[in-house]
Amino acid sequence: MKPFLDARTLPHHTEIATDLAIIGGGPAGISLALALSNTPIRVLLLESGGMAFDARTQKLYRGTETGVAYLPLDATRLRYLGGSTNHWGGWCRPLDEDDFEKREWVAHSGWPFPRKTLEPYFARAQALCEAGPFLYDKLAAPAATMAPLLNLGAGGVYTSFFQFSQWKDNPQHLPTHFGERYAADLKQLANLTVMLHANVTGLRLAADANSLDHLDVATLSGKRFTVRARYAVVATGAIETARLLLASNDVMTTGVGNQNDRVGRYFADHAIPRDTATLVSFGGNLAPYYGNNAVAEDTHFRATFSPTQAFKRQRRVLGSLVTVEQQTKLDELATAAVSETSATLGVDASGATAYSLGCGIELMPDPDRRLTLAGERDALGMPRLELAMRISDDDFARYRETLRELGRQLLAARTGMIRLDCKTREEWLAVMDWGSHHLGTARMHDDPKQGVVDADSKVHGITNLFVAGSSVFPTYGSSNPTMNLVALVLRLADHMKGLFA
Ligand SMILES: Cc1cc2nc3c(=O)[nH]c(=O)nc-3n(C[C@H](O)[C@H](O)[C@H](O)COP(=O)(O)OP(=O)(O)OC[C@H]3O[C@@H](n4cnc5c(N)ncnc54)[C@H](O)[C@@H]3O)c2cc1C
């Protein structure tokens, strides 16, 4: 086994040559390195952190924010090998077909290719995330044998299923932490060198601005050195990817790939306001796989509620998911409403049970929800970021429309009812949380005027620079990003193999 290198032990001003430099050792960078094993491509993976959390390194992620309250930029991600999977929730679900389509009611929507382009990579991505066999909505049948599904009747909302990453052989049943889980595999790869404590601080272009010439790398111990690679892939997460591209502004003064002022724009996350509504089940307790994870068919799963693609089209809403959270007590007014409604419907609701509902909302792509460079610099001299966070009333209204449909269906099926607990923008913002699913800052588009990378994830206008991760997602869907971004990385690995063939 080849040990990982520590960049702090290199002589000052070292020059390293390699075929491919991967910048960042989160799930994107690690999956790419693993997928390029058994190839003649010499790969160097440069990771800012070490094998564990370090406060000084984490501080490099600090930034400032304006607008709607968001998570602090140094708290919403982790900067060491494995990246944010060191504390992710492990929720997995593939994007829907319409997440890739141009939806005329969703401005700037549409990927350059359909879902079927990514489908061949889903099973391997699922395996890397250790989320069990690729089943998702096929889990409805095995779940029903455990306990009945809540009858939603017909309509625009259906019971959807998430699967969970489950770190193999981990006694604490945690989701897979990519760094720790794959460290031994990475050390086995003859064509790979992993260098820890190596911060890429600049993507330096050739004088004609058409290709990457070299990378500037720095350590917090004061070392500076250079990496020359035939190709490089930026895999630093959607926030840091924008920072690295924007801050590399010596040759292209607006930043690498930013000739059309797209880098850092369209930043998104899944809005997850807590306790947005209450669901009453007339028949009593819901099956345990609604509010908690359950196990069937060798996978951990959970049932949620999602709008159908037809409903999204008809009502011009975006993707969302409704989660069942804790059991809750109804106040007097709500108890009276349940008695009255159930009596009108002619059902026995004497054992009715109430649950608070959570959600994950797909935001409308917004070019002005963006990251820009701030004046302050970090310990390595890199400019910090400022996030301008925005969320529109329309995003809330569209989600409410989906909740109302769920309520209508429950009443029609005579199985339950819904109460909307958050009615105004202020109420939503007061309970707002975020998924830490950073998306969209280097979006993929065939037209360089509308995107930063092309359909192969190559930066427009630069021959040898690529971006990996959910920063390239042009539209986001409501599925959690990691399994999907790993699938996209595996596709990129195939493209890379072609470049070196
Ligand atoms: C609390 C939390 C819960 C989450 N839950 C889920 C979930 O349930 N499901 C889901 O799908 N997703 C979840 N996510 C999101 C998930 O963690 C990310 O989608 C995923 O980690 C992104 O992978 P990445 O490799 O693109 O970026 P990251 O994980 O951010 O990795 C980037 C890597 O690059 C390194 N790096 C950064 N800058 C530099 C530099 N200049 N030079 C060298 N290296 C650098 C970092 O140290 C890091 O290791 C969650 C995130 C958080 C924070």
The ligand as an SDF file (V2000), in Angstrom:
LIG
                    3D

 53 58  0  0  0  0  0  0  0  0999 V2000
  -24.8150   18.2900    7.1700 C   0  0  0  0  0  0  0  0  0  0  0  0
  -24.8970   17.8090    5.7370 C   0  0  0  0  0  0  0  0  0  0  0  0
  -25.8070   16.8120    5.3970 C   0  0  0  0  0  0  0  0  0  0  0  0
  -25.8950   16.3650    4.0710 C   0  0  0  0  0  0  0  0  0  0  0  0
  -26.7510   15.3510    3.7740 N   0  0  0  0  0  0  0  0  0  0  0  0
  -26.8170   14.8770    2.5120 C   0  0  0  0  0  0  0  0  0  0  0  0
  -27.6640   13.7870    2.1870 C   0  0  0  0  0  0  0  0  0  0  0  0
  -28.3400   13.2350    3.0550 O   0  0  0  0  0  0  0  0  0  0  0  0
  -27.6930   13.3610    0.8970 N   0  0  0  0  0  0  0  0  0  0  0  0
  -26.9270   13.9480   -0.0720 C   0  0  0  0  0  0  0  0  0  0  0  0
  -27.0110   13.5230   -1.2240 O   0  0  0  0  0  0  0  0  0  0  0  0
  -26.0960   14.9670    0.2200 N   0  0  0  0  0  0  0  0  0  0  0  0
  -26.0150   15.4480    1.4790 C   0  0  0  0  0  0  0  0  0  0  0  0
  -25.1690   16.4700    1.7750 N   0  0  0  0  0  0  0  0  0  0  0  0
  -24.3750   17.0680    0.6790 C   0  0  0  0  0  0  0  0  0  0  0  0
  -23.1290   16.2340    0.3440 C   0  0  0  0  0  0  0  0  0  0  0  0
  -22.2960   16.1630    1.4550 O   0  0  0  0  0  0  0  0  0  0  0  0
  -22.4480   16.8880   -0.8590 C   0  0  0  0  0  0  0  0  0  0  0  0
  -23.3360   16.7790   -1.9710 O   0  0  0  0  0  0  0  0  0  0  0  0
  -21.1380   16.2100   -1.2460 C   0  0  0  0  0  0  0  0  0  0  0  0
  -20.2520   16.0870   -0.1730 O   0  0  0  0  0  0  0  0  0  0  0  0
  -20.4560   17.0380   -2.3390 C   0  0  0  0  0  0  0  0  0  0  0  0
  -19.3350   16.3370   -2.7820 O   0  0  0  0  0  0  0  0  0  0  0  0
  -18.0970   17.0740   -3.4850 P   0  0  0  0  0  0  0  0  0  0  0  0
  -17.0150   16.0810   -3.5990 O   0  0  0  0  0  0  0  0  0  0  0  0
  -18.5800   17.7370   -4.7210 O   0  0  0  0  0  0  0  0  0  0  0  0
  -17.6950   18.2650   -2.5020 O   0  0  0  0  0  0  0  0  0  0  0  0
  -17.2030   18.2370   -0.9800 P   0  0  0  0  0  0  0  0  0  0  0  0
  -17.8090   17.1190   -0.2350 O   0  0  0  0  0  0  0  0  0  0  0  0
  -17.3920   19.6140   -0.4960 O   0  0  0  0  0  0  0  0  0  0  0  0
  -15.6510   17.9380   -1.1010 O   0  0  0  0  0  0  0  0  0  0  0  0
  -14.7570   18.9070   -1.5990 C   0  0  0  0  0  0  0  0  0  0  0  0
  -13.3470   18.5350   -1.1580 C   0  0  0  0  0  0  0  0  0  0  0  0
  -12.4310   19.4790   -1.7320 O   0  0  0  0  0  0  0  0  0  0  0  0
  -11.4790   19.8790   -0.7520 C   0  0  0  0  0  0  0  0  0  0  0  0
  -11.0430   21.2400   -1.1130 N   0  0  0  0  0  0  0  0  0  0  0  0
  -11.7590   22.3810   -1.0270 C   0  0  0  0  0  0  0  0  0  0  0  0
  -11.0380   23.4070   -1.4870 N   0  0  0  0  0  0  0  0  0  0  0  0
   -9.8420   22.9060   -1.8860 C   0  0  0  0  0  0  0  0  0  0  0  0
   -8.6810   23.4740   -2.4680 C   0  0  0  0  0  0  0  0  0  0  0  0
   -8.6020   24.7740   -2.7520 N   0  0  0  0  0  0  0  0  0  0  0  0
   -7.6310   22.6600   -2.7600 N   0  0  0  0  0  0  0  0  0  0  0  0
   -7.6950   21.3300   -2.4980 C   0  0  0  0  0  0  0  0  0  0  0  0
   -8.7700   20.7500   -1.9410 N   0  0  0  0  0  0  0  0  0  0  0  0
   -9.8420   21.5240   -1.6500 C   0  0  0  0  0  0  0  0  0  0  0  0
  -12.2500   19.8100    0.5560 C   0  0  0  0  0  0  0  0  0  0  0  0
  -11.3750   19.6770    1.6570 O   0  0  0  0  0  0  0  0  0  0  0  0
  -13.1440   18.5970    0.3480 C   0  0  0  0  0  0  0  0  0  0  0  0
  -12.5230   17.4120    0.7730 O   0  0  0  0  0  0  0  0  0  0  0  0
  -25.0470   16.9380    3.0710 C   0  0  0  0  0  0  0  0  0  0  0  0
  -24.1230   17.9370    3.4200 C   0  0  0  0  0  0  0  0  0  0  0  0
  -24.0420   18.3730    4.7350 C   0  0  0  0  0  0  0  0  0  0  0  0
  -23.0430   19.4350    5.0890 C   0  0  0  0  0  0  0  0  0  0  0  0
  1  2  1  0
  2  3  1  0
  2 52  2  0
  3  4  2  0
  4  5  1  0
  4 50  1  0
  5  6  2  0
  6  7  1  0
  6 13  1  0
  7  8  2  0
  7  9  1  0
  9 10  1  0
 10 11  2  0
 10 12  1  0
 12 13  2  0
 13 14  1  0
 14 15  1  0
 14 50  1  0
 15 16  1  0
 16 17  1  0
 16 18  1  0
 18 19  1  0
 18 20  1  0
 20 21  1  0
 20 22  1  0
 22 23  1  0
 23 24  1  0
 24 25  2  0
 24 26  1  0
 24 27  1  0
 27 28  1  0
 28 29  2  0
 28 30  1  0
 28 31  1  0
 31 32  1  0
 32 33  1  0
 33 34  1  0
 33 48  1  0
 34 35  1  0
 35 36  1  0
 35 46  1  0
 36 37  1  0
 36 45  1  0
 37 38  2  0
 38 39  1  0
 39 40  1  0
 39 45  2  0
 40 41  1  0
 40 42  2  0
 42 43  1  0
 43 44  2  0
 44 45  1  0
 46 47  1  0
 46 48  1  0
 48 49  1  0
 50 51  2  0
 51 52  1  0
 52 53  1  0
M  END
$$$$
